[in-house]
Amino acid sequence: MFRSVSLIATTLVISGCRLPPSPTVMAPSEPILIQAGNQEVLWERLIDVLHAYHFEIAREDRLDGVIETQYKTGASLQEPWHPDAVGFANRLEGTLQSIRRRVVVRLNSVDGGYLVSVEVFKELEDLGGLAANSAGGATFRENTPLRRNLDMVVGQSAPSGWIAAGRDRMLEHDMMRRLQPTLLR
């Protein structure tokens, strides 16, 4: 048993086992022209694709043709069931750094159908100070009398700030790829 496991491990190391390269620079997502007659059906399918990526809808405006989602915390390597982090590099980044994403979908009426565009905005968390908390201040000590100090638990000194990291082109392309067969039905 040990020989077979070591043989497989050695073979993988010698063969140069690695993940497929992920493109780091991608072209901007171009809107897709959808030839649909019913805007209601198209709108509901757009919502279904956003829900497939576990994004919650924050705002829908059918007159302006805009769907905005709430921020969603980026997936890490330990969360393979969340499809919002596309590629190994994005999952590793989500493991090492707090990330959140927000999606804006635009639906514009044109001659012959609708133009659908997807924009995914990514932000990195920027803490103002130390975020480490100690449980020691929240526990009762046996050698001191009970005090009524309700401010014993010290939390984060300031709310988290977020740094804009641009658009997540890989997720945009993955969502557009998923939209195309859905909308052609």
C-alpha positions in Angstrom: 0.0 0.0 0.0 2.8 2.4 1.0 4.7 1.6 -2.2 1.7 2.4 -4.5 1.0 5.7 -2.7 4.7 6.7 -2.9 4.8 5.6 -6.6 1.8 7.8 -7.4 3.2 10.8 -5.5 6.6 10.4 -7.2 5.0 10.2 -10.7 3.0 13.3 -10.1 6.1 15.2 -8.9 8.2 14.1 -11.8 5.6 14.7 -14.4 5.3 18.3 -13.3 1.7 18.1 -12.1 0.2 21.6 -12.0 -3.1 23.5 -12.5 -3.9 24.9 -15.9 -2.8 28.5 -16.2 -5.5 31.1 -15.5 -5.4 34.3 -17.6 -4.6 37.3 -15.5 -5.5 40.0 -18.0 -8.8 39.7 -19.9 -10.5 42.0 -22.3 -13.6 43.9 -21.0 -16.8 42.0 -21.2 -18.8 43.0 -24.3 -22.6 43.1 -24.0 -24.5 40.1 -25.5 -27.2 40.7 -28.0 -30.2 38.6 -27.1 -33.0 38.2 -29.6 -35.9 37.8 -27.2 -39.5 38.9 -27.5 -40.5 38.8 -23.9 -38.6 41.1 -21.5 -40.2 39.5 -18.4 -38.9 36.0 -19.2 -35.4 37.4 -20.0 -35.4 39.4 -16.7 -36.3 36.3 -14.7 -33.6 34.3 -16.3 -31.1 37.0 -15.5 -32.2 36.8 -11.8 -31.9 33.0 -11.9 -28.3 33.2 -13.1 -27.4 35.7 -10.3 -29.0 33.3 -7.8 -26.9 30.4 -9.2 -23.8 32.4 -8.1 -25.5 33.0 -4.7 -25.8 36.7 -5.1 -28.8 38.4 -3.3 -30.6 41.1 -5.2 -30.3 44.5 -3.7 -32.2 46.5 -6.3 -34.2 45.8 -9.4 -35.3 48.6 -11.8 -37.1 47.3 -14.8 -37.7 50.7 -16.3 -34.0 51.5 -16.3 -33.1 47.9 -17.0 -30.7 47.5 -14.0 -30.2 44.7 -11.5 -27.8 45.3 -8.6 -26.8 42.7 -6.1 -25.7 43.1 -2.5 -22.1 42.6 -1.6 -21.1 38.9 -1.3 -18.0 37.7 0.6 -15.6 36.1 -1.8 -15.2 32.3 -1.6 -12.0 30.7 -0.3 -10.3 27.4 -1.0 -12.4 25.8 1.7 -15.7 26.7 0.1 -15.8 25.0 -3.3 -19.7 25.2 -3.4 -19.5 29.0 -3.9 -18.9 29.7 -7.6 -18.2 33.4 -7.3 -14.4 32.9 -7.2 -13.4 31.7 -10.7 -10.0 30.0 -10.9 -7.4 28.9 -8.4 -5.8 32.4 -8.1 -9.1 34.0 -7.1 -9.8 31.3 -4.5 -6.4 31.6 -3.0 -6.7 35.4 -2.8 -10.1 34.9 -1.1 -8.5 32.6 1.4 -5.6 35.0 2.3 -7.5 38.3 2.0 -11.1 39.3 2.8 -12.8 40.1 -0.5 -16.3 41.1 -1.5 -18.0 41.3 -4.9 -21.1 43.1 -6.2 -22.7 42.6 -9.6 -24.5 45.1 -11.8 -26.5 43.7 -14.8 -27.8 46.1 -17.4 -30.5 45.3 -19.9 -30.9 47.7 -22.8 -33.6 47.5 -25.5 -32.3 47.8 -29.0 -33.6 46.9 -32.5 -34.0 43.2 -32.7 -33.6 42.3 -29.0 -31.8 43.3 -25.9 -28.2 44.1 -25.0 -27.2 42.4 -21.7 -24.0 43.5 -19.9 -22.5 42.2 -16.6 -20.1 44.2 -14.4 -18.6 42.6 -11.3 -16.9 45.0 -8.9 -14.3 43.5 -6.4 -13.1 45.1 -3.2 -10.4 44.2 -0.6 -10.9 44.7 3.1 -8.7 47.4 4.7 -8.7 47.3 8.5 -7.9 50.5 10.3 -6.2 48.8 13.2 -5.7 45.4 14.7 -8.7 43.1 14.4 -7.4 40.5 16.9 -9.6 40.3 20.0 -8.8 38.5 23.2 -11.3 36.5 25.0 -9.6 37.4 28.3 -11.4 40.7 28.8 -14.8 39.1 28.3 -14.3 36.4 30.9 -14.9 36.7 34.7 -11.9 36.4 36.9 -12.2 34.4 40.1 -10.0 36.7 42.3 -11.9 40.0 41.7 -15.5 40.8 42.7 -18.2 41.0 40.1 -18.3 44.4 38.4 -21.1 45.8 36.3 -18.8 47.1 33.5 -20.6 46.1 30.3 -17.8 47.5 28.0 -15.5 44.6 28.8 -15.6 43.2 25.3 -13.3 45.2 23.1 -14.1 44.9 19.4 -12.7 46.4 16.3 -11.8 50.0 16.9 -13.2 51.3 13.6 -15.5 49.8 10.9 -13.7 48.0 8.1 -12.8 50.0 5.1 -12.9 48.6 1.6 -10.4 49.3 -1.2 -11.7 49.1 -4.8 -9.8 46.4 -6.7 -11.4 47.0 -10.0 -13.6 44.6 -12.0 -13.4 40.8 -11.7 -13.2 40.0 -15.5 -13.0 36.3 -14.9 -16.3 36.2 -13.1 -17.8 38.5 -15.7 -16.8 36.2 -18.5 -18.0 33.1 -16.5 -21.4 34.7 -15.9 -21.8 35.8 -19.6 -20.9 32.2 -20.6 -23.6 30.9 -18.3 -26.1 33.5 -19.5 -25.8 32.6 -23.2 -27.3 29.0 -23.2 -29.8 30.1 -20.5 -31.1 32.9 -22.7 -31.3 31.0 -25.9 -33.9 28.6 -24.6 
